[in-house]
Amino acid sequence: MKKILVIQNKRIGDVLIASVIAQNMKTVYPDSQIDFLVYDYTVGVIENNPSIDNIIAINEKELKQILNLKQLISRVKKTKYDIIFDPYSKLQSRIICYFSGADMRIGFQKRGKNPWFKFYTHTVPFLEEKTHPCGKAIEDRVHMFNSFFPLPQDQIDYHPHIVLTEKEQQYNKLDKYNKPAIMLGILGSTPQKSMPYDYIVKLIDHITSAFDVNVLFNYAPHQKEDALGIYKQCQNKENIIIDIYEDSIRGFITLMNKCKLLVGNEGGIVHIAKALDKPTFTIFSPYVLKEHWASFEDGKQHTSIHLLEEKPDLFSTDREERRKIEEDPSYMYKQLTPEMIIPKLDAFLNSHL
């Protein structure tokens, strides 16, 4: 029996899209043991996935402590994995790979170069451009396993899956409302991925005025004060369900499963909605490369807007320029006005409501 480990110590969306490695490796080795090593706050997106046998949950801050890292390396080494995938390649994950004792340790080449220190036994380059509707981020991870464990194209699973329990499917907190419920991701996972608050309020007011719906807010628990500040500025509070909120990933998943669709800043919740087969309208931060993260977009079920599409001469996708924008995206975000967003958003909502 092959023992396989996937290390993905990154955020929620990264963990979810990396699950395609496990799903496809189960096709290659149906009797294998596939474990996932992730930060504890991301576990919810891969729970109950039948392709993942064990989840090793670690605390991000604790992993940075040498003693804890040594203990984790010892645990990994004792498990005697045959194959390790390291799609994100942080320093800690590379060290874990190197000392794991695994015969096959697979990572990406950084900017087309192999690291001078042989953390990995096998490396693959990032793809130059996407060729599949899944988007480049997912396609890169498919390329990672498919370079060494090739599957016929018609057998490759490009879609991350979220599996709900029977109890989760019976979630009933929205049953008392008779209007369609839509989820609004009002705040990004970081300040750099969040629209200006006055723009968010304008979009909420437009949606609640133009469509006969109830809206829910999604935000991280530590963003509650900001979320309530946005709510207080909204005009149509009677159409906002502010008292239903799930503060865990798994709770959000069960709530999102009962919503009609999602509109929000690009991030993990968009990938969750897509994995639940819910329509999505994504608002991209200016510094994010859309071709990397705009998965399965067809202009109908999944669509999005990016400042570069509206003002292509405003800035470039050069790495250094994107880094500068990421440090302070406020000016660029101001250029993506509600007036630009609303026509595309209306077309999307009219199609699904």
Residue, then its C-alpha position, 0 to 999 in steps of 0.5 A: m500500500k502506498k503512503i502519500l502525504v500532501i503538505q498544504n500549509k496555506r489558506i482555505g482556498d489553497v487547501l481546497i484546490a490542492s485536494v485535487i491531488a488527493q482525488n486523482m492520486k486515489t484514482v492512480y492508487p485506489d488502495s493508498q493511504i493519503d494524508f493531508l497536512v494543513y493549518d488547523y483553521t482550514v480543516g473544514v474544507i477537506e473534512n469527509n473527502p473520501s480521497i483523504d484518509n487522515i488530516i494532520a492539523i497543525n497550528e501556524k504559529e506553533l509550526k514556526q517554533i523549532l521544537n514543534l517543527k522537529q516533533l512534526i518531522s519525527r511524526v512524518k518520518k515514522t509514518k514512512y511515506d512513499i510519496i510527498f507532494d508540496p505544492y506551496s513550498k514554504l520553508q517549513s514544508r520543504i524542511i519536512c520533505y527533506f527529512s521525511g525519508a520519502d523516496m519521492r518528494i515532489g515540489f515546484q520549481k521556483r521561477g523555473k529554477n531548481p533549488w540548490f538544496k535538494f529538498y525534493t527528489h522531483t520538481v516540475p515547472f509552473l505552467e506558462e499559461k492555463t489551457h483548461p477552464c479550471g484556471k491555472a492554480i488548479e491546472d498547476r496542481v494537476h500538472m504536479f501529479n500528472s507529470f509523474f503519475p499520468l492519467p488519461q485526460d478523461q479520467i482527471d478530476y479537475h473539480p475540488h469537492i466538498v462532501l456534506t454529511e446528512k445532518e449538514q444537508q438538513y441545515n434549516k436556519l433559513d427555512k423561515y425566510n420565503k425569499p431566495a438567500i444570497m451570500l455576500g462576501i463583503l470582506g476579503s480574507t485580508p485588507q488587500k482583498s477587500m473593496p472600499y467599504d463605501y463601494i461595498v455599501k453601494l453594491i449591497d443597496h443596489i442588490t437589495s433594491a433591485f432584487d427580491v432577495n434576502v442577503l447574508f454577510n460572510y466575514a471572518p470572526h475578527q472582522k465582525e466590527d467592520a461588518l456591523g459598520i457596513y450593515k449600519q450604513c446600508q439602506n434596506k436593512e430589512n432585506i439583510i439577515i444579520d443574525i444568521y452567521e456561522d463562525s466556522i468553515r464547516g458552518f459556513i459550508t452548510l449555510m452556503n449550501k442553502c444559499k442560491l449563489l455567492v457574490g464576493n471578493e475573491g478568496g476561499i469562500v468563492h472556491i467553497a461555493k464553486a465546490l458546492d456547485k453554487p453560481t459565483f460572481t467574483i470581484f478580484s483585487p487588482y493585484v491578483l492574477k485572474e487567470h490563476w484563480a478564476s476557475f471554471e468561469d463560463g460567463k454564466q455559472h461563474t463570472s467575475i470582474h477585474l480592474l484590468e478588464e475595465k481599464p487595461d492601460l491602468f497598470s500591468t501584471d508585472r510581478e514587481e508592479r503587482r507587489k507594489i499594488e498589494e502593499d497598498p491597493s487602495y488607489m487601484y481598488k478605488q478605480l473599480t467603481p460600483e458603476m463598473i461592477i453593477p452592469k455585469l453583476d445585474a446580468f449575473l443576478n438576472s440569470h440566476l434569480 
